[in-house]
Amino acid sequence: MKTKIIIKTIITLNFLILSLLFIQCNNQKEQMPDEDAYKIIFLHHSTGMNVWKGQTKGIEKIKNIFSDINAVPEWFIEYNKKNGTNYYIKEQAFPKGKPYGWKNYPYDYYNIWVKHAGNEPYKEEPTLEILTKEYDFIIFKHCFPVSKLTEDTGKPDINSEGKSIGNYKLQYEALKNKMLQFPKTKFLVWTGAALVESKTNVEQATRTKDFFDWVRNNWDTEGDNIFLWDFYELETEGGLFLKDEYARNSNDSHPNAEFSGRVAPLFCQRIVDIIETNGNNTSLTGIKK
């Protein structure tokens, strides 16, 4: 009797695996862009990957063992089916760990895209001249160490890697001027990922909030090709820190799966609304108006 149960279990598991592999092949085929696709690229590190994956439950967890299809691309597949659109989104770690280094702060985007602009990659990383030839929509973000802001010295330096409001502002202004040179391309910038309270202090967190308030209220202007997704607001809900219940744990500033799964559709809605209405039908957090 036990042998029969084991055999049936093995047959069922083999059938499930084959079915999921079939799903994987079909999904991968759907994710391949054709020449008419509207192409979107999401440049990120680990926090971005958490949102990209979202949260999976039950059969979806098993399916993801065999497939690279996660919350964000799944959302676009369904949206395309329902609306007859042809939006294709892919993700890419930017910059890579080598040779540039695992750093995606304001200085690094400025360094690659402004200081070393041109038709050749810089340390194997694509410039905006390269990216805008392939993609219609470019999204980029910073990981949570962006929030480790030190006190200003009073002498901001655009070429400094120092994390200060003065340096960030100069680098953001240079990035804005650069993005405006590509009016046919839409850009979406995440407001920065926050830190949990145990990994920062009130003074540092206040400086971070002040900078992203400036990004929202001063740097971001209407009528151009640059838009925001207010990830900072979603993580902090008006406070200074990543809420513990949204973090992996109270000592880890990565967002947890539950939070990532909740905000992934808001991210997707914000992208589509920017494409279709220049963001008029969603708030900065992606919530529909």
N, C-alpha and C positions, 0 to 999 in steps of 0.2 A: 504493500500500500504506500509506504513511504517513498519507494522507488518511483512509483507512478506520479506521485505529487512532485517529486524532484524533476522528473522528465517534463511534466506539464509546465512547471515553473521556468525551466530552461527554454522551452519552446516559446512561452509567452514573452520572456525577456528578449529572445532573438527576434521575435516579431516586432517588439517595441523598438529595438535598436534599428532594425531595417526601416521601420516607418519613420523614425526620427532622421535617419540618414537621407531618406527620400525628401522629407521636409526641408532638410538643410540644403540639398541640391536645388530644390525649387526656390527657396528663399534667396540663395546666393545668385541664382539666375535673375530674380526680380531686382536684386540690388545692383546689378551691372548697368551702368548708364549707357543710354544710346546717344547718338550724336545730337539729338534734340533736347536732351535732359537739361534741366536747370541745375547746375552743379554747386554744391555747398560743401565747404570744408571747415571742420572744427579742429582748431589747434589747441592742445591742452596737455596737462600732465595728470596726476593721479586723481585729484578731485574731479576733474572733468570726466575721467573714465568712470567714476562712480555714478555720475548723473547719466552718462551714456548708457551704462548697463541698467540703471534703475533697480527695481526689486522684482525678483521672479519667485513664483510660488508653484508648488505642486509639479505638474507635468512640464511647466515652463522651465523649472530648474533642471530637469532631466534633459529637456531639449537643448538647453544652452551648453550642456556638456559636449554636444555634437555639432553645435552651430555657433557662429560668431554673431548671430542676429540678436540684438539687445533692444532695450526699451526705446531709444531714440530712432534707430532705423526702422524698427517695427512700427512705430507710430507713423512714420512717413509712408511706409508701404500701405498701411490702411488708409491714410489720408488720400494718397494717390488713387487707390481703388474707388473710394467713395466720391471723389471730386473730379476725376478725369485729369488730374495734374501729372506732371512728370518731374517731380523734385527728387534729386539724388543727393544724399548726404554721406560723407565719409569722415572719419576721424584720423588724426595724426598726432603723435607725440611731437611737440615742438617747444624748444629745440631738443634734439636727441641728447642722450648722456654723453656721447662722444661723436665728433671731436669738440663740439662747442661747449658742452656742459649742461647739466640738468637745472637750468635757470631760466625762468620765464617771467621776469619782473619788468617793470617799465624800461629800465636801462637796456635789457636784452632785446626787446622788440625794437627799441630805438637803434641799438647797435647794429642789428642785422638789417633792418628795413630802411633806416635813414642814413646812418653813418656809412654803411657799406652797401648802399642801394646800387642796383644795376642788373644787368642781364645774366650775371654769373652768381652761383650760390656763394654764400659766405660760410666757410667752415662746414660745407655740405648742407647748409640750411637755405631754403628758397627765400629769395627776396620778394617784395611785392610785385616787382616787374615780372617775375616768374609766375607767381601764384595767380595774378589777375589775368594772365593769358589762358589759364585752365579753368578757373572758378568764377562763378557769377556772384558768389556770396562767401565772405570770409569771416569766420568767428574766432576770436582769441580771448584768452583769459590768463589770470595769474593764479598760482597756488597760494596757500595760506601764509607762507613766510612773507608775502608782500605786506602783511599787516604788522610786521615787526619794525614799525617806524620809530626812528630815533629823533631826538630833538633837533630842530634846524640850527645850523651854525650861523645863519645870516648871510652865507655866501654860497648860494646854490650853484651846482656845477652839472651841466647837462651830460658831461662825459664821466660822471661819477657813478659807481655802483652802489654808493651809500643809499640806504633806505630812509629818505627824508621827504617831507612834503615839498620842499623847495625843489629838490632834484626831480621828483616825480612830476611836478607841474611842468617843468621845462621839457621833460621827455614826452609827456602827453601832448603838449602843444606841437612839438616837432612831429609826433606821430599823426596828429590830426591834419596838419598841413600836408603830410605825405599822402594820407588816405584820400584827401580831397583832390589829389592829382589823378585819381582813377574814378571819375564820376559815374561810370557805367557799372562799377562794382559796388555792392552793398557790404557794409562792415557792421558786425555786431560785437560789442565789447562787453564782457561780464564785469560788473563791479566786483571788487576783490573778495576772495574767500576770507572769512573771519577766523579768529583763533578762539579756542575754548578759554574760559577764564583762568584755568590753571597754567596756561602757557603764555600769559601776557600780564599786563597790569592796567590800571585805569588810565594812567597817563598815555601809555602806548596805544591802547584801544581808542582813546579819545582822538588822538592824532589820526588814526586810521579812519574813524568815522568822519572827521573833518575833511580828510582828503576825498573820500568818496561822495560826501555832500557837495564838494566843489565839482567833482566830475559830473554829478547829476544836474546841478543848478547853474554851473558856469561853463564848463568845458563842452557839454552836450548842447548843441543848438539845433533848432528846427530847420527843416528845409534842405538838409544836406544828405549825404549818403552814409552817415555814421549814426548808429543806434546803440542803445544800451539794453542789456538784460540785468535787472537788479538782483543778482544773486546774494549780495551782501544783506539786503533787506529781508530776503526770504530766510537766511540763516539766523539773523539777529532779531528780527521782528521789532525793530526800533531800538533795541538795546545796544550794548557795546561788544558783546561776545557771541560766538556761536553757541546757541542754546545746547545744554548738555544732552537733552533728549533728541537732538538732531545730529549729535556727534557719534562717532564710532564708540568712544567712551570719554569719560571726563578728562582724560589726559591725551586724547588723540583728536586733532582738529580735522580729520577727514570726516565728511558727512556719512552717516550710516545708510544702510540699504533702504530702510523705510522712508527716510526723508528724501533720498535720491529718487526713489520711485514716485514719490508725490510730486516733486518739482520737475521731473523730466518732461511730462506733457506740457507744463507751462513754458518750458524752454522751447519746445517744438511749436507751440501756438504762437509764441513771440516771433519766431523765425518766419513762419508762414504769413503772419499778419504784416510783417515788414515787407515781405515780397509782394503781397497783394494790395496792401493799403498804406504802405509806408508807416506801419505801426499805429494807425489811427484807432484800431478797434481793440487794442490791448493796452493794459497799463505796463509800466516798465518791468514789472514782475512776470508779465505774460498772462495775467488774469484778464479774461474778456470783460470789456466794459458793458 
